[in-house]
Amino acid sequence: MKAALVQEPGTTPVYADFAEPAVTEGTVRIAVTASALSHLTKNRASGKHYSSSGKFPLVPGVDGTGIREDGTRVYFVLPEAPFGGMAEYCVVKETHCIPLPAALDDVTAAAIAIPGMSSWAALLERAKLVKGETVLINGATGVSGRLAVQIAKHLGAGKVIATGRNAEALQSLRALGADVTISLAQDQEALESEFQAQFRDGIDVILDYLWGQSAELLLVSGAKAAPEAVPVRFVQIGAVSGPNITLPGAALRSSSIELMGSGLGSIPMPRIFDAIEQLLKATIPGGFKIAIRPVPLSQVADHWLGDESSARTVFTTGLR
């Protein structure tokens, strides 16, 4: 079969021939139609992610869409190593397949599943969002953050506050459901003043896609300005701005901030699959919008290092 192939850690995949996977007990064979390029896929393929197998060569792709041998269209996740989703075929545990809604096309499903799940699971599984609550999304101008704005509103958030650096992208979030936008490009004193004003009005949940300096400032501002003994659930999802922060212990002792993470390992896999299934079912009725860049799998080497901040690259095999 044809596949994207990573020969060694840190190398760009090449489009090459690779042995077709064999079905084993408990797995099903998928004729892949689409597989999205994600930070998780890149990190696992590099061998650096905590969930990487560390075995090479491998086919990258943590998820995708395709057709089972019985003709069922499915979204699949975590194919059996070393066979990833960026190939004509892969094998997946039967429990890792989710039937696709008839109205949802393969490319959109492949594009939206992981970035959409990141906020869907964080809001319901970790933050336990209650309808009417206020949600702040730190880093809302990227693909995942833009979906988080839409999903928070869909799940019942009464007010959504969005932060980001790109002024044009930030403004466009108003049409997607953001009630307040805050520029991260302003000086620290002005930004802290805006954060504190929002905390005084009341913030219940923070979804953080950035970490780094803006997360530090949010946590400190919350400790200073949030109403006394009113919990603020801070859910850390991504680390685009840096892997580490400096957090004064007093910020936690003097506030009701609840600091937690959301990702593989923090939520049981069956609950993550449930979140993905709910998201896929809601995509068409909810009118969720995501920018997609479909690319033939044969061009994987040309697009592997591309910018994923504005649109989701989805590699397509041409199989139907």
C-alpha positions in Angstrom: 0.0 0.0 0.0 1.0 3.7 -0.3 1.7 5.5 3.0 3.4 8.4 4.7 6.5 6.8 6.2 8.7 8.2 9.0 12.0 6.3 8.9 13.7 7.9 12.0 12.7 10.3 14.8 12.6 13.9 13.8 12.5 13.2 10.0 9.9 14.4 7.6 7.6 11.6 6.3 8.1 10.4 2.7 5.4 8.9 0.4 6.4 5.3 -0.1 5.3 1.7 -0.3 4.7 0.0 3.0 3.4 -3.5 3.9 -0.3 -3.7 4.4 -1.4 -4.3 8.0 -2.9 -7.7 9.0 -6.1 -7.9 11.0 -5.7 -9.5 14.4 -8.3 -10.5 17.0 -10.3 -7.5 18.2 -9.2 -5.2 15.3 -10.8 -4.2 12.1 -9.2 -3.1 8.7 -10.0 0.4 7.6 -9.7 1.7 4.0 -8.6 5.2 5.0 -10.2 8.2 3.2 -8.8 11.1 5.3 -6.4 11.8 8.2 -5.6 15.2 9.7 -2.2 16.7 10.5 -2.2 17.6 14.2 0.3 18.7 16.8 -0.3 15.3 18.5 0.5 13.4 15.3 3.7 15.4 14.8 4.8 14.9 18.4 4.1 11.2 18.4 5.9 10.8 15.1 8.9 12.6 16.5 9.2 10.1 19.3 9.1 12.9 21.9 5.4 12.7 23.0 4.7 10.8 26.2 2.3 8.5 24.3 4.8 7.7 21.5 5.7 4.0 20.9 9.4 4.9 20.1 9.5 2.3 17.3 10.5 3.2 13.8 9.8 3.1 10.9 6.2 4.1 11.4 3.2 5.5 9.6 2.1 8.7 11.3 -1.5 9.7 12.0 -3.3 9.3 15.3 -6.8 9.3 13.7 -8.8 9.6 10.6 -11.9 8.5 8.7 -12.5 5.6 6.4 -14.6 2.6 5.5 -14.7 -0.8 7.3 -14.8 -4.0 5.3 -18.6 -4.2 6.0 -19.1 -0.8 4.3 -19.6 1.3 7.5 -18.2 4.8 7.4 -16.3 5.5 10.6 -14.0 7.9 12.4 -11.1 5.9 14.0 -8.5 6.8 16.6 -5.2 5.3 17.7 -4.5 2.7 14.9 -2.3 -0.2 15.9 1.4 0.7 15.7 3.3 1.0 13.5 0.3 1.6 11.2 -1.0 5.2 11.5 -3.9 6.9 9.7 -1.8 8.4 6.9 -1.9 5.4 4.7 -4.3 3.6 2.4 -5.1 1.1 5.1 -4.7 0.7 8.8 -6.0 -1.6 11.5 -7.8 -0.3 14.6 -9.3 -1.9 17.7 -13.0 -2.2 17.0 -13.8 -0.2 20.1 -11.8 2.7 18.6 -14.2 3.2 15.7 -17.1 5.6 15.8 -19.8 5.5 13.0 -20.1 8.7 11.2 -23.3 10.7 10.9 -24.7 10.4 7.3 -24.6 14.1 6.8 -21.0 14.6 7.9 -18.4 14.2 5.2 -15.1 12.3 5.8 -12.8 15.3 5.5 -14.7 17.5 7.9 -14.9 14.7 10.4 -11.2 14.0 10.2 -10.4 17.7 10.6 -12.7 18.5 13.5 -12.5 15.4 15.8 -9.3 16.1 17.8 -9.4 20.0 18.0 -13.1 19.9 18.8 -12.7 17.1 21.3 -10.1 19.1 23.1 -12.7 21.7 24.3 -15.7 19.4 24.4 -14.0 17.0 26.8 -12.3 19.8 28.8 -15.7 21.5 29.3 -17.8 18.5 30.2 -15.3 15.9 31.6 -12.9 18.2 33.5 -14.6 21.5 34.1 -18.1 20.1 34.5 -19.6 23.1 32.8 -22.9 24.3 34.0 -25.2 26.1 31.6 -25.1 29.8 32.0 -21.5 29.9 33.3 -18.8 32.2 31.9 -15.9 30.6 30.0 -12.6 32.3 29.1 -10.7 30.7 26.2 -7.0 31.7 26.3 -5.6 31.3 22.8 -8.9 31.4 20.9 -7.6 32.4 17.4 -6.2 29.0 16.4 -8.1 26.1 15.0 -8.8 24.5 18.4 -9.6 27.8 20.1 -12.0 28.9 17.4 -13.9 25.7 17.8 -13.8 26.1 21.6 -15.7 29.4 21.3 -18.4 27.7 19.2 -18.5 24.6 21.4 -18.7 26.5 24.7 -21.7 28.4 23.4 -23.3 25.2 22.0 -22.9 23.5 25.4 -24.6 26.4 27.2 -22.0 28.9 28.3 -23.7 32.2 29.1 -20.7 34.3 28.3 -17.6 33.5 26.3 -14.4 35.6 26.6 -11.7 35.0 23.9 -8.1 36.0 24.0 -5.5 36.1 21.2 -2.8 38.1 19.5 -4.1 38.4 15.9 -6.4 41.4 15.8 -8.3 40.4 12.7 -8.8 36.8 13.8 -9.8 37.9 17.3 -12.5 40.2 15.9 -13.8 37.4 13.7 -14.6 35.4 16.8 -17.5 37.7 17.6 -19.5 36.0 14.7 -18.7 32.6 16.2 -20.1 33.4 19.6 -17.5 35.4 21.6 -19.0 38.0 23.8 -15.8 39.7 24.8 -12.4 39.7 23.1 -9.1 40.6 24.7 -5.8 41.3 22.8 -2.7 39.5 24.2 -0.6 41.9 22.2 -1.1 44.9 24.6 1.4 45.7 27.4 1.3 43.6 30.5 -0.1 46.3 32.8 -3.1 46.9 30.5 -3.6 43.2 29.9 -3.6 42.5 33.7 -6.1 45.3 34.2 -8.5 43.7 31.5 -8.1 40.2 33.1 -8.9 41.5 36.6 -12.0 43.4 35.3 -13.3 40.2 33.8 -12.6 38.2 37.0 -14.4 40.8 39.0 -17.4 40.3 36.7 -17.1 36.5 37.2 -15.3 33.8 35.3 -16.2 30.2 36.1 -14.0 28.2 33.6 -10.8 28.9 31.8 -9.6 26.8 28.8 -5.9 27.4 28.3 -4.4 26.6 24.9 -1.2 28.7 25.4 0.4 28.3 28.9 3.4 30.5 29.1 3.2 34.2 30.2 -0.5 34.8 29.5 -1.4 31.8 31.7 0.8 33.1 34.5 -1.0 36.5 34.2 -4.4 34.9 34.2 -3.7 32.9 37.3 -2.2 35.8 39.2 -5.0 38.1 38.1 -7.6 35.6 39.2 -6.0 35.3 42.6 -6.2 39.1 43.0 -9.6 39.9 41.5 -11.9 36.8 41.5 -14.6 36.9 44.2 -13.5 35.3 47.4 -14.1 31.5 47.7 -15.8 31.3 44.3 -14.1 28.5 42.4 -12.5 29.2 39.0 -11.7 25.9 37.1 -8.6 26.4 35.1 -8.1 23.7 32.5 -4.7 23.5 30.8 -5.0 22.0 27.3 -2.1 23.2 25.2 1.3 24.9 25.5 1.8 26.9 22.3 3.5 29.7 24.2 5.9 27.5 26.2 6.0 24.3 28.3 6.6 25.9 31.7 5.3 28.8 33.8 6.4 30.4 37.1 3.5 30.3 39.5 3.6 31.8 43.0 2.2 29.4 45.6 0.3 32.3 47.1 -1.8 32.5 43.9 -3.3 29.2 44.8 -3.4 29.6 48.6 -5.2 33.0 48.4 -7.8 32.0 45.8 -10.3 29.2 44.9 -8.6 28.5 41.6 -8.7 24.8 40.7 -5.9 24.0 38.4 -6.2 20.9 36.2 -5.2 19.5 32.8 -7.2 17.8 30.0 -5.6 15.3 27.6 -4.7 11.7 27.0 -4.2 10.2 30.5 -6.4 12.7 32.4 -9.6 11.4 31.0 -10.3 7.6 30.6 -10.2 6.6 26.9 -13.9 5.5 26.8 -14.9 9.0 27.9 -12.7 10.6 25.2 -14.4 8.4 22.6 -17.8 9.4 24.0 -16.8 13.1 23.7 -15.7 12.6 20.1 -18.9 10.8 19.2 -21.0 13.6 20.8 -19.0 16.2 18.9 -19.4 14.5 15.6 -23.1 14.1 16.1 -23.3 17.8 17.0 -21.1 19.2 14.2 -23.8 19.6 11.5 -26.7 20.6 13.9 -24.4 23.0 15.7 -23.2 24.6 12.6 -19.5 24.3 13.7 -17.1 26.0 11.4 -13.5 24.9 10.8 -11.1 26.0 8.1 -9.8 22.9 6.2 -6.9 22.5 3.8 -7.4 19.1 1.9 -4.2 17.8 0.5 -3.4 14.5 -1.4 -1.4 12.1 0.8 1.2 11.9 -1.9 2.2 15.5 -1.0 2.8 14.8 2.7 6.4 15.8 2.6 5.5 19.2 1.2 2.9 20.0 3.9 4.2 18.3 7.0 6.0 21.4 8.4 3.3 23.8 7.3 1.5 26.3 9.5 -1.5 24.7 11.2 -2.6 27.8 13.1 -5.3 29.0 10.6 -6.5 25.9 8.8 -6.4 22.2 9.4 -4.4 20.2 6.9 -6.2 16.9 6.0 -4.4 14.3 3.9 -6.7 12.4 1.6 -6.0 9.0 0.0 -8.5 9.1 -2.9 -10.1 5.8 -1.7 -13.9 5.5 -1.6 
